[in-house]
Amino acid sequence: MSFPTKYKYVIIGAGIHGLSTAYHLSKELKQKKVGSGKDILVIDKAAIGAGASGIACGIIRNNYFQPAMRELIAHSVALWEEDVEGYGYRPVGYMQISCESMHADVAGIYKQQQEIGYESLFIEGEKECLKYMKKNIFYDWQAKNITSILHEKKGGYAHNTKALYCLADKAEAEGVRILTGVKVTGFKTNKNSVTAVKTQKGDIECDYVIIGAGPWAKSFWDMLDLPDQIDIKDNDGNIHKNAKMWTYLCLVEGTLGVPPDYAMNNEGKMPPVIHIDTDAPLYSSEDGSLITDEIWGVYYKPDFHFGGVQGGAAPYIVEGEVKVDPYGIDSPDFVVGPEFVHMWTSALAHCQKRYENKYQYYKNEPSGGVGAFTPDNFPVFDKMKDNCYMILDSNHGYKMIGVGKLVAKEITGEKQRLLKPFRFERYAKGELHPVSNSPFPWS
């Protein structure tokens, strides 16, 4: 098949957002009788899932302090549930296990989950939390300083590669063309519209462009001559001049090479995804030395795809110039080091006795990646040109399989309430998302 020179819709990025948007846009066009999947081209410079979506931990949770995020995730969880088998989705639930400084925040999350009909339980008190964990989840649970637990009955995690190829199959079945190995080099514009996507293989004229490029968000932002710095009004009305639009964070994840069955719950079944944030001092499981006496957090789950217990910890800001390519485990700069391994395996031992002295089983193989984050660390979903929609996920992408459906509706003329809180204008208007007390920048 020859290289295309014109398509009505060009979608850049064959990750979770690009593929979900392509699939749902094809259905919207058909339903509204204004086109079909044959009007849609997805391009990616590498391959399906070659970016952040393909190496994601795959966790799907509703645990957000921000009401807008909770509603958006609830919408996405419903889509995961539409094809559990096809997406490789494991609806095992999710647990936010917290210390006292986060108690009020998590109580608020629980209250709002009940208001939107998202099934969860809330346990309060140190003794009650310990009892709940030992009786219902892990008999060997031993984490300290825990005073609240939010147990989400929905959510869990999914097999990233299976989910992406399932979306690709669904899109192609609707007539969408997916073309990989096509690197975008820029755009042709006329006034405030994009007229063509420039690639290394030639220009592709188009009527509409959707960009869902994950960690490469800043590259496309720059190609469209959008501002490097912006003024931000905070929720108190104060103006913060010349704030950086983009910050890169290094994502730290890894796998403990014990059999996944080793991590099963008291009933011998898959447990919920565990996320713990605590201010209890963390000591080394190797030599007993103090790692930190400040609040820390980790998450983990048994995972047959990764072949062990897989999870991670809070990311850190990358200073100076950032080279996104080569990406993920191919990068010499953004892979986890011994400090993460020491901290994370010690944290597992802090949580459960079965992980004591298991640090030597850590899989010493490349893992990690880098994410492009907005000023408040939350997504921007908006038209940044008259015919250019940008899905700037701020590293929340994988769990947001439903964003593509909402974007498809907006592109075809239906404004979506769930996307409104994520407009770019929120920075100028002072309509920022509330900030939690979590050590994670996206909670």
C-alpha positions as CSV (number, residue, x, y, z in Angstrom):
1,M,0.0,0.0,0.0
2,S,1.4,3.4,-1.0
3,F,2.3,6.1,1.5
4,P,-0.8,8.3,2.1
5,T,-0.8,11.9,1.0
6,K,-4.2,13.0,2.3
7,Y,-6.5,11.8,5.1
8,K,-9.5,13.6,6.8
9,Y,-8.3,12.7,10.3
10,V,-4.6,12.1,11.2
11,I,-3.9,10.7,14.7
12,I,-0.4,10.9,16.0
13,G,0.6,8.2,18.4
14,A,-0.3,4.5,18.6
15,G,-0.6,4.3,22.3
16,I,-3.6,4.1,24.5
17,H,-5.0,7.6,23.6
18,G,-4.3,7.4,19.8
19,L,-5.8,3.9,19.4
20,S,-8.8,4.6,21.7
21,T,-9.5,7.8,19.9
22,A,-9.2,6.1,16.5
23,Y,-11.6,3.3,17.4
24,H,-14.2,5.5,19.0
25,L,-14.0,8.3,16.4
26,S,-14.7,5.7,13.7
27,K,-17.8,4.7,15.6
28,E,-18.9,8.3,16.1
29,L,-18.5,9.1,12.4
30,K,-20.5,6.1,11.4
31,Q,-23.2,6.7,13.9
32,K,-23.5,10.4,12.9
33,K,-23.4,9.4,9.2
34,V,-20.5,11.8,8.5
35,G,-17.8,9.3,7.6
36,S,-16.2,6.1,8.8
37,G,-13.0,4.5,10.0
38,K,-11.6,4.8,6.4
39,D,-11.3,8.5,7.0
40,I,-8.8,7.9,9.9
41,L,-5.1,7.4,9.8
42,V,-3.0,6.6,12.9
43,I,0.8,7.2,12.6
44,D,3.6,6.4,15.0
45,K,7.3,6.8,14.5
46,A,8.0,3.4,16.0
47,A,5.3,0.8,16.7
48,I,2.1,0.1,18.5
49,G,2.8,0.6,22.2
50,A,6.4,1.7,21.7
51,G,6.0,4.6,24.2
52,A,4.8,4.9,27.7
53,S,1.6,2.8,27.1
54,G,3.7,-0.2,26.2
55,I,5.8,-0.3,29.4
56,A,3.1,1.0,31.8
57,C,2.5,-0.8,35.1
58,G,-1.1,-1.1,33.9
59,I,-2.7,0.0,37.2
60,I,-6.3,1.2,36.9
61,R,-7.5,3.1,40.0
62,N,-10.0,5.8,41.0
63,N,-8.0,7.0,44.0
64,Y,-7.6,10.7,43.2
65,F,-8.0,13.7,45.5
66,Q,-9.3,15.7,42.5
67,P,-13.1,15.2,41.8
68,A,-12.6,15.7,38.1
69,M,-10.1,12.9,38.0
70,R,-12.3,10.5,39.9
71,E,-15.2,11.0,37.5
72,L,-13.0,10.7,34.4
73,I,-11.4,7.4,35.8
74,A,-14.9,6.0,36.7
75,H,-15.8,6.6,33.0
76,S,-12.7,4.8,31.9
77,V,-13.2,1.8,34.3
78,A,-16.6,1.3,32.7
79,L,-14.9,1.0,29.3
80,W,-12.3,-1.5,30.7
81,E,-15.2,-3.6,31.9
82,E,-16.8,-3.7,28.4
83,D,-14.1,-6.1,27.2
84,V,-12.4,-7.7,30.2
85,E,-11.0,-10.6,28.3
86,G,-9.9,-8.7,25.2
87,Y,-8.1,-6.0,27.1
88,G,-6.5,-8.4,29.5
89,Y,-8.1,-6.6,32.3
90,R,-7.9,-8.0,35.9
91,P,-10.6,-6.3,38.0
92,V,-9.1,-7.2,41.3
93,G,-9.6,-3.8,43.0
94,Y,-7.2,-1.3,44.4
95,M,-6.2,-0.3,48.0
96,Q,-5.0,3.1,49.1
97,I,-3.4,2.5,52.5
98,S,-2.4,5.7,54.3
99,C,-0.9,7.3,57.3
100,E,-2.7,10.0,59.4
101,S,-1.5,13.0,57.4
102,M,-3.6,11.7,54.5
103,H,-6.6,10.5,56.5
104,A,-8.8,13.5,55.8
105,D,-7.9,13.5,52.1
106,V,-8.7,9.9,51.6
107,A,-11.9,10.2,53.6
108,G,-13.0,12.9,51.1
109,I,-12.1,10.6,48.2
110,Y,-14.3,7.9,49.7
111,K,-17.2,10.3,50.2
112,Q,-17.1,11.4,46.6
113,Q,-16.8,7.9,45.3
114,Q,-20.1,7.0,47.1
115,E,-21.7,10.1,45.5
116,I,-20.8,9.0,42.0
117,G,-21.7,5.3,42.7
118,Y,-18.1,4.0,42.6
119,E,-18.0,1.0,45.0
120,S,-15.5,1.1,47.8
121,L,-15.0,0.6,51.5
122,F,-13.3,2.9,54.0
123,I,-11.6,1.6,57.1
124,E,-10.4,4.0,59.9
125,G,-8.2,3.6,62.9
126,E,-4.8,1.9,63.3
127,K,-6.1,-1.2,65.0
128,E,-9.0,-1.6,62.6
129,C,-6.8,-1.2,59.6
130,L,-4.3,-3.8,60.7
131,K,-7.2,-6.2,61.5
132,Y,-8.8,-5.6,58.1
133,M,-5.6,-6.3,56.2
134,K,-4.6,-9.4,58.2
135,K,-8.1,-10.9,58.1
136,N,-9.2,-10.0,54.6
137,I,-6.1,-9.6,52.4
138,F,-2.7,-10.7,53.8
139,Y,-2.2,-12.7,57.0
140,D,1.4,-11.4,57.2
141,W,0.6,-7.7,56.8
142,Q,2.8,-5.6,59.2
143,A,3.0,-2.0,57.9
144,K,3.1,0.6,60.6
145,N,1.4,4.0,61.1
146,I,-1.6,3.1,59.0
147,T,-4.8,4.9,60.1
148,S,-7.0,4.6,57.0
149,I,-7.6,2.3,54.1
150,L,-9.7,3.0,51.0
151,H,-10.5,-0.3,49.4
152,E,-11.8,0.2,45.8
153,K,-13.8,-2.8,44.7
154,K,-13.5,-1.8,41.1
155,G,-10.3,-1.2,39.1
156,G,-7.2,-3.3,39.2
157,Y,-4.7,-3.6,36.4
158,A,-4.5,-4.8,32.8
159,H,-2.0,-6.4,30.4
160,N,-0.7,-3.4,28.5
161,T,0.4,-5.0,25.3
162,K,-2.8,-7.1,25.0
163,A,-5.0,-4.0,25.7
164,L,-3.2,-1.9,23.0
165,Y,-3.4,-4.6,20.3
166,C,-7.0,-5.2,21.2
167,L,-7.8,-1.5,20.6
168,A,-5.8,-1.7,17.4
169,D,-7.8,-4.7,16.2
170,K,-11.0,-2.9,17.0
171,A,-9.9,0.2,15.1
172,E,-8.7,-1.7,12.0
173,A,-12.0,-3.7,12.0
174,E,-13.7,-0.3,11.5
175,G,-11.5,0.6,8.6
176,V,-8.9,2.7,10.4
177,R,-5.4,2.5,8.9
178,I,-2.5,2.2,11.3
179,L,0.9,3.1,9.9
180,T,4.0,2.7,12.0
181,G,7.6,3.7,11.3
182,V,6.5,7.3,10.3
183,K,8.2,10.1,12.2
184,V,6.5,13.5,12.3
185,T,8.9,16.4,11.7
186,G,6.5,19.3,11.8
187,F,3.3,20.8,10.6
188,K,2.1,23.0,7.7
189,T,-0.3,25.7,9.0
190,N,-2.5,28.4,7.6
191,K,-3.5,31.1,10.1
192,N,-4.6,29.0,13.1
193,S,-5.2,25.7,11.3
194,V,-3.0,22.7,10.5
195,T,-3.1,21.9,6.8
196,A,-0.7,19.0,6.7
197,V,1.5,16.8,8.9
198,K,5.1,16.8,7.8
199,T,6.9,13.4,8.1
200,Q,10.2,12.0,7.0
201,K,8.4,10.1,4.3
202,G,6.4,13.0,3.0
203,D,3.5,15.4,3.8
204,I,0.0,14.2,4.7
205,E,-2.7,16.8,4.1
206,C,-5.5,16.6,6.6
207,D,-8.6,18.3,7.8
208,Y,-8.1,17.5,11.5
209,V,-5.1,16.4,13.7
210,I,-5.3,14.6,17.0
211,I,-2.0,14.3,19.0
212,G,-1.7,11.7,21.7
213,A,2.0,11.3,22.0
214,G,2.6,10.8,25.8
215,P,6.2,11.6,26.7
216,W,6.8,13.4,23.4
217,A,4.1,16.0,24.2
218,K,6.6,18.8,24.5
219,S,8.0,18.0,21.1
220,F,4.7,18.5,19.4
221,W,3.9,21.5,21.6
222,D,7.1,23.1,20.3
223,M,6.3,22.2,16.6
224,L,3.0,24.1,17.0
225,D,4.9,27.2,18.4
226,L,3.0,27.0,21.7
227,P,4.5,28.8,24.7
228,D,7.3,27.4,26.8
229,Q,6.3,29.5,29.8
230,I,2.8,30.5,30.9
231,D,1.2,32.7,33.6
232,I,-0.8,30.7,36.2
233,K,-3.4,32.0,38.5
234,D,-3.7,29.9,41.7
235,N,-6.9,29.2,43.6
236,D,-6.2,32.3,45.8
237,G,-6.0,34.6,42.8
238,N,-2.2,35.1,42.9
239,I,-0.5,35.2,39.5
240,H,2.6,33.1,39.0
241,K,4.5,34.6,36.1
242,N,6.5,32.6,33.5
243,A,5.9,29.1,34.9
244,K,7.4,26.2,33.0
245,M,4.8,24.6,30.8
246,W,6.7,21.2,30.8
247,T,8.6,19.3,33.4
248,Y,10.1,15.8,33.0
249,L,9.8,13.2,35.8
250,C,11.7,9.9,35.8
251,L,9.4,7.0,36.5
252,V,10.7,4.3,38.7
253,E,9.3,0.7,38.5
254,G,10.7,-2.8,38.8
255,T,9.9,-6.4,39.4
256,L,10.8,-8.8,42.2
257,G,11.5,-12.2,40.7
258,V,9.5,-14.4,42.9
259,P,6.6,-16.5,41.4
260,P,3.5,-14.4,41.1
261,D,1.7,-17.1,43.1
262,Y,3.9,-16.1,46.0
263,A,1.9,-12.9,46.3
264,M,-1.6,-14.3,46.4
265,N,-4.0,-13.2,49.2
266,N,-5.3,-15.3,52.1
267,E,-7.7,-17.2,49.8
268,G,-5.0,-18.0,47.3
269,K,-6.4,-15.6,44.8
270,M,-5.2,-12.4,43.1
271,P,-5.1,-9.6,45.7
272,P,-6.0,-6.0,45.0
273,V,-3.3,-3.7,43.8
274,I,-1.6,-2.3,46.9
275,H,-0.6,1.3,47.3
276,I,0.8,2.4,50.6
277,D,1.8,5.9,51.8
278,T,3.2,6.1,55.3
279,D,5.4,8.2,57.5
280,A,6.7,5.2,59.4
281,P,10.5,5.1,59.2
282,L,11.7,2.8,56.4
283,Y,14.6,0.6,57.3
284,S,16.7,-1.5,54.9
285,S,15.7,-5.1,54.6
286,E,19.4,-5.8,53.8
287,D,21.3,-4.2,56.7
288,G,18.8,-2.5,58.9
289,S,20.0,1.0,58.1
290,L,17.5,3.9,58.0
291,I,16.5,4.7,54.4
292,T,14.1,7.6,55.2
293,D,12.1,9.0,58.1
294,E,10.0,11.2,55.8
295,I,6.7,10.2,54.2
296,W,7.2,7.6,51.4
297,G,5.0,5.5,49.2
298,V,5.1,2.4,46.9
299,Y,2.7,0.3,44.9
300,Y,2.9,-3.3,43.9
301,K,0.9,-6.3,42.6
302,P,1.6,-9.9,41.4
303,D,1.8,-9.8,37.6
304,F,2.1,-12.9,35.4
305,H,3.1,-10.7,32.4
306,F,6.1,-9.3,34.2
307,G,6.7,-12.7,35.9
308,G,6.9,-11.6,39.5
309,V,5.8,-8.9,41.9
310,Q,5.8,-5.6,39.9
311,G,5.4,-2.1,41.1
312,G,7.1,1.2,41.8
313,A,7.6,4.3,43.9
314,A,7.3,8.1,43.5
315,P,9.0,9.6,40.5
316,Y,11.6,12.4,40.7
317,I,12.1,15.6,38.7
318,V,14.7,15.5,35.9
319,E,16.8,18.6,35.8
320,G,18.5,20.1,32.7
321,E,18.1,19.0,29.1
322,V,16.0,15.8,28.6
323,K,16.4,13.4,25.7
324,V,13.2,11.4,25.5
325,D,14.7,9.2,22.8
326,P,15.7,6.4,23.0
327,Y,12.7,5.7,25.2
328,G,12.1,3.4,28.2
329,I,14.4,0.5,28.8
330,D,16.5,1.5,25.8
331,S,17.5,4.8,27.4
332,P,20.8,5.0,29.2
333,D,19.5,7.9,31.3
334,F,16.1,7.0,32.6
335,V,16.3,3.5,34.0
336,V,16.1,2.6,37.7
337,G,19.2,2.3,39.8
338,P,20.3,0.6,43.0
339,E,18.8,3.3,45.2
340,F,15.3,2.5,43.9
341,V,15.8,-1.2,44.2
342,H,17.0,-0.9,47.8
343,M,14.1,1.4,48.8
344,W,11.4,-0.6,47.0
345,T,12.4,-4.1,48.1
346,S,12.7,-2.8,51.7
347,A,9.2,-1.2,51.4
348,L,7.8,-4.6,50.4
349,A,9.4,-6.2,53.5
350,H,8.0,-3.3,55.6
351,C,4.5,-4.2,54.4
352,Q,4.6,-8.0,54.4
353,K,6.8,-10.4,56.3
354,R,7.0,-12.8,53.3
355,Y,9.2,-10.3,51.5
356,E,11.8,-10.0,54.2
357,N,15.2,-11.1,52.9
358,K,13.8,-11.4,49.4
359,Y,15.7,-8.4,48.0
360,Q,18.2,-10.7,46.2
361,Y,15.4,-11.8,43.9
362,Y,15.0,-8.4,42.3
363,K,15.1,-8.7,38.6
364,N,18.2,-6.7,37.6
365,E,17.0,-5.7,34.2
366,P,16.3,-2.3,32.6
367,S,13.0,-0.7,33.7
368,G,11.6,2.8,34.1
369,G,11.0,5.7,31.8
370,V,10.3,9.4,31.6
371,G,7.1,11.4,31.5
372,A,6.2,14.9,30.3
373,F,4.2,16.7,33.0
374,T,2.1,19.8,32.9
375,P,2.5,22.6,35.5
376,D,0.0,21.0,37.9
377,N,0.8,17.4,36.9
378,F,-2.7,16.8,35.5
379,P,-3.8,16.3,31.9
380,V,-4.7,18.9,29.4
381,F,-7.4,17.8,26.9
382,D,-8.1,20.7,24.5
383,K,-8.0,22.1,21.0
384,M,-4.7,24.1,20.7
385,K,-5.3,25.1,17.1
386,D,-8.7,25.3,15.2
387,N,-8.4,21.8,14.0
388,C,-5.7,20.3,16.3
389,Y,-6.8,18.4,19.4
390,M,-4.0,17.7,21.9
391,I,-4.3,14.8,24.5
392,L,-1.6,15.8,26.9
393,D,-2.0,13.2,29.6
394,S,0.8,14.2,32.0
395,N,1.6,10.5,32.4
396,H,-1.9,9.4,33.4
397,G,-2.5,7.8,30.0
398,Y,-2.8,4.1,30.4
399,K,-5.6,4.0,32.9
400,M,-7.6,6.5,30.8
401,I,-8.8,4.3,28.1
402,G,-12.1,6.3,28.0
403,V,-10.6,9.6,27.1
404,G,-10.5,8.6,23.4
405,K,-14.2,8.1,23.5
406,L,-14.8,11.5,25.0
407,V,-12.4,13.2,22.6
408,A,-14.1,11.5,19.6
409,K,-17.4,13.0,20.7
410,E,-15.9,16.4,21.1
411,I,-14.3,16.3,17.6
412,T,-17.7,15.4,16.1
413,G,-19.5,18.3,17.9
414,E,-20.5,17.1,21.3
415,K,-18.8,19.0,24.2
416,Q,-18.0,16.7,27.1
417,R,-18.5,17.7,30.7
418,L,-15.9,15.3,31.9
419,L,-13.2,17.0,29.8
420,K,-14.1,20.6,30.7
421,P,-11.9,20.7,34.0
422,F,-8.9,19.8,31.9
423,R,-8.9,22.7,29.5
424,F,-5.7,24.7,29.0
425,E,-7.5,27.8,30.1
426,R,-7.7,26.6,33.7
427,Y,-4.2,28.0,34.3
428,A,-5.2,31.5,33.3
429,K,-8.6,31.3,35.0
430,G,-7.3,30.0,38.3
431,E,-9.4,26.8,38.1
432,L,-6.7,24.5,39.2
433,H,-7.2,21.0,40.6
434,P,-6.9,20.6,44.4
435,V,-3.6,19.3,45.8
436,S,-3.4,16.3,48.2
437,N,-0.9,15.4,50.9
438,S,0.4,12.4,49.0
439,P,4.1,12.0,48.2
440,F,3.0,11.2,44.6
441,P,2.6,14.2,42.3
442,W,-0.5,12.8,40.6
443,S,-2.6,11.8,43.6
